[in-house]
Amino acid sequence: MIKLYTFFFSAIVLFVSCKKEDSPNTPDPNGTYQQYGTPFEDIPDIEDIVMYEVNLRAFSPGGDLSGVINRLDHIKSLGVNVIWLMPIHPIGQVNSVNSPYSVKDYKAIGEEYGNLEDLRRLTNEAHARGMAVIMDWIANHTAWDNPWIENKSWYTQNSSGTIIHPPGTNWLDVADLNFSNYTMRAAMIDAMTYWIYEANIDGYRCDYADGVPFNFWSQAFDSLRMIPNRSLVLFAEGSRSDHFQAGFDLSFGWQFYGQLKNVFEGEPVSKLIQAHNNEYSSISTGKSWVRFSTNHDESAWDETPMVLFNGKEGALAASVAAVFTGGVPLIYGSQEVGTVNPVPFFYNSNINWNANPDMLNSYKSLISFYNSSETSRRGSNTFYTNSDVLCMKKSGAGEDLLIMVNVRDSTLMFDVPAEHQFSTWTDVFDDETYMLNSEVELEPYAYMILRQ
């Protein structure tokens, strides 16, 4: 709800509109809105995040925020501490393809999802369970019937003065925003500020971050981080090299994901290791890549992990590789129960939460150990060369872990690295003592996590 200080922001916008378009101005985040609830104090360190993505339209029969609230205990049982909600704004009707990424109003919730009180209840309930909530933010473009369209200078135009869709895309349902216009930028930052105050959310996953200038992200995050008593999670969907410098904490590890698929299709494991090393070769302390074997785009347009990685065992093996190699693990709601068919987000569908309970239990065990082991989350890697088995030692926090993942659909005899032959370890899942010989037999897509 907008409070008494709305006039203050309006005055800012009026002042900015009278200035030259190349003179930036940021709205004051400390006077426009009144804080709802108590800011969440338990935002995890970046290295300790386990993230869960919710596609509301598939997540429950109602496809709404209440359906997410009803399954918060399920999400928590996976060891999750950050929930990412896909867009919940009203969807544009002009040129519409019913995409949730076509935002009609940045400060509203679409009727199909619920209302502000529902979102507040969700953040309250998630916070009570020790989980932060971040929203999907679409800064590059709006729907054609967003009220902002009345301000033509807020949008990119062609030589004829016609507003255009985002260049280089086929997204005809949305209009490209003009970040040379600082009045628009102020309104965007105000809208991002709104949800932090009025719904007590804990950050943003920013859609198509590559399509938005560096200096906007930097300006916006400088403003948002001025909000009192706040730690925020800021996550880029993009591949540009400057996102971390702009203030993002996280970015998608696309190189790693691409090579993960390639390796499970027969490429040597060395390509996956190289992708990991490439991504972490120049990253700053306190920043991290998000590791995943699927997300909403991949499960909608590519295939689900059950198809990409050749069934239940392959999907789990791919998740072990993604989770334990290093980075912030992402679980996309549906993969933990082995959903086979694509999961759309342009229309409603249903996830069968009763499918593959054994797979769900495996995910719970994996993430439970990951959360309990500082070495899993922050340890340094030593990789061992093998074309068909991802083998690495993780060291730190007074222990070593030895992780082996067979990425092939066949039984393999794996040569144990010489330094670990005839050594004793403990299996992290059953606490049984395990003596390594010179070879270990790994069944198709088998994985082992041993502790010493």
C-alpha positions as CSV (number, residue, x, y, z in Angstrom):
1,M,0.0,0.0,0.0
2,I,1.3,3.5,-0.9
3,K,1.6,5.7,2.2
4,L,1.8,9.4,2.9
5,Y,5.1,9.9,1.2
6,T,3.8,9.1,-2.3
7,F,3.9,12.9,-2.8
8,F,7.6,12.9,-2.1
9,F,8.3,10.4,-4.9
10,S,6.0,12.3,-7.3
11,A,8.1,15.4,-6.6
12,I,11.2,13.5,-7.5
13,V,9.8,12.2,-10.8
14,L,8.7,15.8,-11.6
15,F,12.1,17.1,-10.8
16,V,13.9,14.4,-12.8
17,S,11.6,15.0,-15.8
18,C,12.7,18.6,-16.0
19,K,16.4,17.6,-16.1
20,K,18.4,16.4,-19.1
21,E,17.8,12.7,-19.9
22,D,21.5,12.0,-19.3
23,S,21.4,13.0,-15.6
24,P,20.6,10.1,-13.3
25,N,18.4,10.3,-10.2
26,T,17.3,7.7,-7.8
27,P,14.2,7.8,-5.6
28,D,14.7,7.8,-1.9
29,P,13.9,4.3,-0.7
30,N,13.6,5.5,2.9
31,G,10.6,7.8,2.6
32,T,8.1,6.4,0.0
33,Y,6.7,3.3,1.6
34,Q,6.1,1.9,5.1
35,Q,7.7,-1.4,6.0
36,Y,5.3,-4.3,6.2
37,G,6.3,-7.0,8.8
38,T,9.9,-7.4,10.0
39,P,12.8,-7.7,7.6
40,F,14.0,-11.3,7.4
41,E,17.2,-11.6,9.4
42,D,18.3,-15.0,8.3
43,I,19.3,-14.4,4.7
44,P,22.0,-17.1,4.1
45,D,25.5,-16.3,3.0
46,I,25.8,-16.6,-0.7
47,E,27.9,-19.8,-0.4
48,D,25.2,-21.4,1.7
49,I,22.2,-20.8,-0.5
50,V,20.0,-23.7,-1.7
51,M,17.5,-22.2,-4.1
52,Y,14.1,-23.5,-5.3
53,E,12.3,-22.1,-8.3
54,V,8.5,-22.1,-8.3
55,N,6.5,-22.0,-11.6
56,L,3.1,-21.0,-10.0
57,R,1.1,-22.1,-13.0
58,A,2.3,-25.7,-12.6
59,F,2.9,-25.8,-8.9
60,S,-0.7,-26.4,-7.7
61,P,-4.1,-27.0,-9.2
62,G,-5.1,-23.4,-8.5
63,G,-1.8,-22.0,-10.0
64,D,-1.7,-19.3,-7.3
65,L,0.2,-18.0,-4.3
66,S,-2.0,-20.0,-1.9
67,G,-0.9,-23.2,-3.7
68,V,2.7,-22.3,-2.9
69,I,1.9,-21.5,0.7
70,N,0.3,-25.0,1.0
71,R,3.5,-26.6,-0.2
72,L,6.1,-24.6,1.9
73,D,6.7,-27.6,4.1
74,H,7.6,-29.7,1.1
75,I,10.0,-27.0,-0.1
76,K,11.6,-26.8,3.3
77,S,12.0,-30.5,3.5
78,L,14.4,-30.4,0.6
79,G,16.8,-28.2,2.6
80,V,15.9,-25.0,0.7
81,N,16.6,-21.6,2.2
82,V,15.7,-19.3,-0.8
83,I,12.5,-19.5,-2.9
84,W,12.4,-17.9,-6.3
85,L,8.9,-17.1,-7.5
86,M,8.4,-16.8,-11.2
87,P,6.5,-13.5,-12.2
88,I,3.3,-12.8,-10.4
89,H,2.3,-9.5,-12.1
90,P,-0.8,-9.0,-14.3
91,I,-0.1,-10.1,-17.9
92,G,-0.6,-7.8,-20.8
93,Q,-3.5,-8.4,-23.2
94,V,-2.3,-6.6,-26.3
95,N,-0.3,-8.9,-28.7
96,S,-0.5,-11.3,-25.8
97,V,0.8,-14.9,-25.8
98,N,-0.1,-15.2,-22.1
99,S,3.6,-14.9,-21.0
100,P,4.2,-14.1,-17.3
101,Y,7.2,-12.1,-18.6
102,S,4.8,-9.5,-20.2
103,V,4.2,-7.2,-17.3
104,K,1.1,-5.0,-17.4
105,D,1.7,-3.4,-13.9
106,Y,4.9,-3.6,-11.9
107,K,3.1,-2.7,-8.7
108,A,0.3,-5.2,-8.9
109,I,-0.3,-9.0,-8.6
110,G,-2.3,-10.8,-11.3
111,E,-5.7,-12.0,-10.3
112,E,-4.8,-15.5,-11.3
113,Y,-2.1,-15.6,-8.6
114,G,-4.0,-13.8,-5.8
115,N,-3.3,-10.5,-4.1
116,L,-0.9,-8.5,-1.9
117,E,-2.2,-10.2,1.2
118,D,-1.5,-13.6,-0.2
119,L,2.0,-12.6,-1.1
120,R,2.5,-11.2,2.4
121,R,1.2,-14.4,3.9
122,L,3.6,-16.4,1.7
123,T,6.6,-14.3,2.9
124,N,5.5,-14.5,6.5
125,E,5.2,-18.3,6.3
126,A,8.4,-18.8,4.4
127,H,10.3,-16.6,6.8
128,A,8.9,-18.5,9.7
129,R,10.4,-21.6,8.2
130,G,13.8,-20.0,7.7
131,M,13.4,-19.4,3.9
132,A,13.9,-16.1,2.0
133,V,11.6,-15.2,-0.9
134,I,12.8,-13.5,-4.1
135,M,10.6,-12.3,-7.0
136,D,11.2,-12.4,-10.7
137,W,11.9,-8.9,-12.1
138,I,11.5,-8.1,-15.7
139,A,13.3,-4.8,-16.4
140,N,14.0,-5.0,-20.1
141,H,10.5,-4.6,-21.4
142,T,6.8,-4.2,-20.5
143,A,3.5,-5.3,-22.0
144,W,2.1,-3.1,-24.7
145,D,-0.8,-2.1,-22.4
146,N,1.3,-1.2,-19.4
147,P,0.3,2.3,-18.4
148,W,4.0,3.4,-18.9
149,I,3.4,3.1,-22.6
150,E,1.7,6.6,-22.4
151,N,5.2,8.0,-21.8
152,K,6.6,7.3,-25.3
153,S,10.1,8.5,-24.4
154,W,10.3,5.7,-21.8
155,Y,10.5,3.2,-24.7
156,T,13.0,2.5,-27.5
157,Q,11.8,3.8,-30.8
158,N,12.9,3.2,-34.4
159,S,13.8,5.9,-36.9
160,S,10.1,6.5,-37.6
161,G,9.4,7.1,-33.9
162,T,7.6,3.8,-33.4
163,I,8.1,1.9,-30.2
164,I,9.8,-1.5,-30.9
165,H,10.0,-4.9,-29.3
166,P,13.3,-5.9,-27.8
167,P,15.9,-5.9,-30.6
168,G,17.3,-9.3,-31.6
169,T,14.4,-11.2,-30.2
170,N,11.0,-12.5,-31.4
171,W,9.2,-11.2,-28.3
172,L,6.4,-9.4,-30.1
173,D,4.2,-9.3,-27.0
174,V,6.5,-6.8,-25.2
175,A,7.8,-3.3,-25.7
176,D,11.5,-2.4,-25.2
177,L,12.3,0.1,-22.5
178,N,14.6,3.0,-23.0
179,F,17.2,3.2,-20.2
180,S,18.5,6.6,-21.5
181,N,15.3,8.0,-19.9
182,Y,16.1,8.6,-16.2
183,T,12.4,9.3,-15.3
184,M,11.7,5.7,-16.4
185,R,14.7,4.4,-14.4
186,A,13.4,6.2,-11.3
187,A,10.0,4.7,-11.7
188,M,11.6,1.2,-12.1
189,I,13.6,1.5,-9.0
190,D,10.6,2.8,-7.1
191,A,8.6,-0.3,-8.2
192,M,11.5,-2.6,-7.1
193,T,11.5,-0.8,-3.7
194,Y,7.8,-1.2,-3.4
195,W,7.8,-5.0,-3.0
196,I,10.6,-5.0,-0.5
197,Y,8.7,-2.7,1.8
198,E,5.1,-3.7,1.1
199,A,5.5,-7.5,0.8
200,N,8.7,-7.9,2.7
201,I,10.4,-9.8,-0.1
202,D,14.2,-10.5,0.0
203,G,15.5,-9.8,-3.4
204,Y,15.1,-10.4,-7.1
205,R,16.0,-12.8,-9.9
206,C,16.4,-10.4,-12.8
207,D,15.1,-11.7,-16.2
208,Y,17.2,-11.1,-19.3
209,A,19.8,-9.0,-17.3
210,D,21.9,-8.8,-20.5
211,G,19.3,-6.6,-22.1
212,V,19.6,-3.9,-19.4
213,P,22.6,-1.5,-19.1
214,F,25.2,-2.1,-16.4
215,N,24.8,1.4,-15.0
216,F,21.1,0.8,-14.4
217,W,21.7,-2.4,-12.4
218,S,24.4,-0.6,-10.4
219,Q,22.1,2.4,-9.7
220,A,19.2,0.2,-8.7
221,F,21.2,-2.0,-6.4
222,D,22.9,0.9,-4.7
223,S,19.5,2.3,-4.0
224,L,17.9,-1.0,-2.8
225,R,20.9,-1.8,-0.6
226,M,20.3,1.5,1.2
227,I,17.0,0.2,2.6
228,P,17.5,-0.2,6.4
229,N,17.9,-3.6,8.1
230,R,18.1,-5.5,4.8
231,S,20.2,-8.2,3.2
232,L,19.1,-8.9,-0.3
233,V,19.7,-11.7,-2.8
234,L,20.2,-10.4,-6.3
235,F,20.4,-13.0,-9.1
236,A,21.1,-12.3,-12.8
237,E,19.8,-14.3,-15.7
238,G,22.5,-13.5,-18.2
239,S,25.9,-14.2,-19.5
240,R,27.5,-10.7,-19.6
241,S,30.8,-10.5,-17.7
242,D,29.9,-7.4,-15.7
243,H,26.9,-8.5,-13.8
244,F,28.8,-9.3,-10.6
245,Q,30.5,-5.9,-10.8
246,A,27.1,-4.2,-11.2
247,G,26.0,-5.7,-7.8
248,F,24.5,-9.1,-8.6
249,D,25.4,-11.8,-6.1
250,L,24.5,-14.7,-8.4
251,S,24.4,-15.5,-12.1
252,F,23.4,-18.6,-14.1
253,G,26.3,-21.0,-14.8
254,W,25.4,-21.5,-18.4
255,Q,28.8,-22.9,-19.5
256,F,28.6,-25.6,-16.8
257,Y,25.0,-26.5,-17.7
258,G,25.8,-26.7,-21.5
259,Q,28.7,-29.0,-20.8
260,L,26.7,-31.1,-18.3
261,K,24.4,-32.0,-21.1
262,N,27.2,-32.6,-23.5
263,V,29.1,-34.9,-21.1
264,F,26.0,-37.0,-20.5
265,E,25.7,-37.4,-24.2
266,G,29.2,-38.8,-24.5
267,E,31.7,-35.9,-24.4
268,P,34.6,-36.4,-21.9
269,V,34.2,-35.3,-18.3
270,S,37.2,-32.9,-18.8
271,K,34.8,-30.5,-20.6
272,L,32.7,-30.2,-17.6
273,I,35.7,-29.6,-15.4
274,Q,37.0,-27.0,-17.8
275,A,33.6,-25.2,-17.8
276,H,33.6,-25.1,-14.0
277,N,37.2,-23.7,-13.9
278,N,36.5,-21.1,-16.6
279,E,33.5,-19.8,-14.7
280,Y,35.3,-19.5,-11.4
281,S,38.6,-18.2,-12.8
282,S,37.7,-14.5,-12.2
283,I,34.9,-14.4,-9.7
284,S,35.0,-12.1,-6.7
285,T,34.7,-13.3,-3.1
286,G,31.0,-13.5,-2.0
287,K,29.7,-14.0,-5.5
288,S,28.7,-17.4,-7.0
289,W,27.4,-19.2,-10.1
290,V,24.0,-21.0,-9.9
291,R,24.3,-24.7,-10.7
292,F,21.3,-26.5,-12.2
293,S,20.3,-29.4,-14.3
294,T,17.1,-27.6,-15.3
295,N,15.0,-24.5,-14.8
296,H,11.7,-23.1,-16.2
297,D,13.1,-22.4,-19.7
298,E,14.9,-25.7,-20.0
299,S,12.0,-27.9,-18.7
300,A,9.6,-26.0,-21.0
301,W,11.6,-25.6,-24.2
302,D,14.3,-28.2,-24.1
303,E,13.4,-31.3,-22.0
304,T,13.1,-32.3,-18.4
305,P,16.1,-33.9,-16.6
306,M,14.3,-37.3,-16.9
307,V,14.7,-37.0,-20.7
308,L,17.9,-35.0,-21.0
309,F,19.8,-37.3,-18.6
310,N,18.2,-40.6,-19.6
311,G,15.9,-41.4,-16.7
312,K,15.8,-41.3,-12.9
313,E,19.3,-42.5,-12.2
314,G,20.8,-40.2,-14.9
315,A,18.8,-37.2,-13.6
316,L,20.1,-37.8,-10.1
317,A,23.7,-38.2,-11.2
318,A,23.5,-35.0,-13.1
319,S,22.2,-33.2,-10.0
320,V,25.0,-34.6,-7.9
321,A,27.5,-33.2,-10.4
322,A,25.7,-29.9,-10.4
323,V,25.3,-29.6,-6.6
324,F,28.8,-30.8,-5.5
325,T,31.2,-29.4,-8.1
326,G,30.7,-26.0,-6.6
327,G,28.2,-23.1,-6.8
328,V,24.7,-22.4,-5.5
329,P,22.3,-25.4,-6.2
330,L,19.0,-24.7,-7.9
331,I,16.1,-27.1,-7.8
332,Y,13.2,-26.4,-10.2
333,G,9.9,-27.4,-8.7
334,S,9.0,-30.7,-10.5
335,Q,12.5,-32.2,-11.0
336,E,12.6,-33.6,-7.5
337,V,9.6,-36.0,-8.3
338,G,11.0,-36.9,-11.8
339,T,8.5,-35.1,-14.0
340,V,8.9,-36.5,-17.5
341,N,6.9,-34.2,-19.8
342,P,7.7,-30.6,-20.4
343,V,6.5,-28.1,-17.8
344,P,4.9,-25.1,-19.5
345,F,4.6,-21.7,-18.0
346,F,2.5,-19.9,-20.7
347,Y,-0.5,-21.8,-19.4
348,N,-1.5,-23.9,-16.3
349,S,-0.5,-27.5,-15.9
350,N,-0.2,-29.9,-12.9
351,I,2.8,-31.6,-11.3
352,N,2.2,-35.1,-10.0
353,W,3.8,-34.7,-6.5
354,N,3.3,-38.4,-5.8
355,A,5.5,-39.6,-8.6
356,N,8.8,-41.2,-7.8
357,P,8.9,-40.9,-4.0
358,D,12.3,-42.7,-4.0
359,M,13.7,-39.9,-6.2
360,L,12.3,-37.3,-3.8
361,N,13.9,-39.0,-0.9
362,S,17.3,-39.1,-2.8
363,Y,17.1,-35.3,-3.3
364,K,16.3,-34.8,0.4
365,S,19.3,-36.9,1.4
366,L,21.6,-35.2,-1.1
367,I,20.7,-31.7,0.0
368,S,20.6,-32.6,3.7
369,F,24.2,-33.8,3.5
370,Y,25.2,-30.7,1.4
371,N,23.7,-28.4,4.1
372,S,25.4,-30.3,6.9
373,S,28.8,-30.3,5.3
374,E,30.8,-27.0,5.1
375,T,33.3,-28.8,2.9
376,S,30.5,-29.6,0.4
377,R,29.6,-25.9,0.2
378,R,32.9,-24.2,0.5
379,G,35.7,-26.8,0.0
380,S,38.4,-26.6,-2.6
381,N,38.3,-29.0,-5.5
382,T,41.0,-31.4,-6.7
383,F,39.8,-33.1,-10.0
384,Y,41.0,-36.4,-11.2
385,T,41.2,-37.2,-14.9
386,N,38.8,-39.7,-16.3
387,S,36.6,-39.5,-19.5
388,D,33.6,-41.3,-18.0
389,V,33.6,-40.6,-14.3
390,L,33.5,-37.2,-12.6
391,C,35.9,-37.7,-9.6
392,M,36.9,-35.0,-7.3
393,K,38.2,-34.5,-3.8
394,K,36.8,-31.6,-1.8
395,S,38.9,-30.4,1.0
396,G,38.2,-28.0,3.9
397,A,36.7,-27.6,7.4
398,G,38.9,-30.4,8.7
399,E,37.7,-33.1,6.4
400,D,38.0,-34.5,2.8
401,L,35.2,-35.7,0.6
402,L,35.7,-38.0,-2.3
403,I,32.9,-37.8,-4.9
404,M,32.5,-40.1,-7.9
405,V,29.8,-39.8,-10.5
406,N,29.4,-42.3,-13.4
407,V,28.1,-40.2,-16.3
408,R,27.5,-43.2,-18.5
409,D,24.6,-45.6,-18.9
410,S,26.8,-48.6,-18.4
411,T,28.7,-50.3,-15.6
412,L,32.3,-49.1,-15.3
413,M,35.4,-50.2,-13.5
414,F,36.9,-47.0,-12.3
415,D,40.6,-46.7,-11.4
416,V,40.8,-45.1,-8.0
417,P,43.3,-42.2,-7.9
418,A,46.7,-43.5,-6.7
419,E,46.7,-41.3,-3.6
420,H,43.4,-42.8,-2.4
421,Q,44.0,-46.5,-3.1
422,F,43.7,-48.7,0.0
423,S,42.4,-45.9,2.1
424,T,39.4,-46.0,4.4
425,W,36.3,-43.7,4.0
426,T,32.8,-43.4,5.4
427,D,29.8,-43.4,3.1
428,V,27.9,-40.2,3.9
429,F,24.5,-41.8,3.3
430,D,24.7,-44.9,5.4
431,D,27.7,-44.2,7.6
432,E,29.2,-47.5,6.6
433,T,33.0,-47.8,6.5
434,Y,34.3,-48.2,2.9
435,M,37.8,-49.5,2.0
436,L,38.9,-48.3,-1.5
437,N,41.0,-50.7,-3.5
438,S,42.7,-50.0,-6.8
439,E,39.3,-50.1,-8.6
440,V,35.7,-49.5,-7.8
441,E,32.7,-50.8,-9.8
442,L,30.2,-48.1,-10.6
443,E,26.8,-49.1,-12.0
444,P,25.1,-47.0,-14.7
445,Y,24.8,-43.4,-13.4
446,A,25.9,-44.5,-9.9
447,Y,27.4,-41.9,-7.6
448,M,29.4,-42.2,-4.3
449,I,30.1,-39.5,-1.7
450,L,32.7,-40.6,0.8
451,R,34.0,-38.7,3.8
452,Q,37.4,-38.9,5.6
